[in-house]
């Protein structure tokens, strides 16, 4: 299947939730999750190896935090390390796009900073480090706990 083929056209092996089986790692393949966010829940529940990509697609394309946040939280407790890593990437994107984070996500982020699960040539905590850096960079300092401000401080103030 060519990369330019529309995701609405089934490929030779069919589609799952509007996702082409040949390209499940491509964020554009999961764009249907914007209209049907519960597809992310279903992918995480069935331990789909590309569930994290679905979370990323949702975070980058859905404007409502109340739809996005529960999916990030759900993916952060997945038994699949790749899904957790993608959820951490999603958390960083969420902080950048919405300039906020809630207390439960901060707690989960802090736990992820200790996750030594191997993933390729790194560990999940490496993804957590980058997510914490994004949170420190984009969320207002007075909304962050002391542990995050000290270790992952973003700019101290905005300059003109």
N, C-alpha and C positions, 0 to 999 in steps of 0.2 A: 504494500500500500504506500502510496506517495505521501510525503509530509503535507502536501497541499490539499489532500482529500478532506472534504468536510466531515466533521465528526458525526453529522446526522446521517451519513451514508454508511451502512454496515459494510465492513470489510469481508473478506472471504471466510473468516472464522466468526463473524458476528460481533455483537457489542454487549457490554454489560453496563447498565445505567448510563448509556450514551457514551461510554468510553471504548475507544477502539482497543482491541486486545493487542494489536501490533505495536501500539505506542502508549502504554499506560503511564510511562514516566514523563510524558509531555504534559505540562500544566494545561495547555489548551484542550487536551483530551478530556479534562475534567470540568470544563466550563459549565456544564449542565448542573453542577452542584449549587450554582448561584440561585437557580430557580427551585432546586430541590435539595436543600441542605441536609436533609435526613439521609441522603445517599452517602454523606461523609460518615455518619453514625454507623450505617450498615457496613461500609468498608472497614471501619475500625473494629467493629464487632466480629466480623468474619476474618480478622487478621490479614486483610489484603496487604500484600507487600508494597503496594503503591497507595495505601490509605493516606500516608503523609503528604503525597503530592495532591491529593484531593483537598486536604486541609489547607495547603498553600494556595490552591486555586480559589478556595472560598475566601480566605483572608484577603487576598489581593484583589478580589472582585466584588465582594459583598459589603455594602456600606454600613450595615447595622451591627454594632458590637454585641447586642443581646443574642444575635444569631451565631456570631463567630466565636465568642469567648467559650461557650460550653463545649464546642468542638475542639478547640485547642486544648482545653483541660482534659477532655476525654482521651485525646491522642497522646497527651503527656504521660498517661499511665498504661499505655499499650505495652504488651509483652514484646512487641517488635521494636528493636533498637532503631531501625531506620525510620519508623513512624514517629518515635519519640524525638529523633533528631530533626525531622521535618516539622514537628510541632514546635520545637524550639526556634527554628527558623521563622515559623509563622508568628510566634510570639514577638520576635524582633520586628517583623514587618508590621504587626499590629501596633506596637509601641510607636513606630515611625508614622504610621498613618493616622492614628487616633490620639497620640500624645498622652496616653493614659494606660493604667494597668490596675487590676484589682488585687486585694490582699491575698486571695486564694492562689492566683497565678504567681504572685511573688513567693509564696510558700513553696509552690511546686518548682519554681525556678531555682530556689535555694537548694532544694533536694537534688535537682538535676545537676547542680554544680559538683556534686559528689559521686555522680554516676560514672563508674569506671568501666562500664560495658564497652567492649571493643566493637568498633564499627569501621570497617576498612582499615586504614592505617592510623586511626585516631580513636578517641573515646567519646561517648555521648557528652561527657562533661565539657569537651571542647566546644561543642555546639551551644551548650548552656553558657559558656564564657562569652561567646559572641552575642547571644541573646541578651545577657546581662549588660553587656557593653551598649547594645542598642537601647535598652531600657534606660540606662544611665544617661545616654546621649539625648533621647527624645522626650522623656517624661520629666515634668517639672521636679526639680530637686526636693521641694518641700513635700511632695507626694511620695517620696521614696524612703524606705527605712534606712537607718544609719549604716547597717552592714553593706548595703548596696551603694550608698553615696560614697562611702570610704574607699571601697575597692573598685567601683566602676563609675566613677564620677565623670559626667559629661562636662560640657563647658560650664564654668562657674557662673557666667552671666552672658547674656547676648550683647554683642557689640554692634554699634551702628556702622 
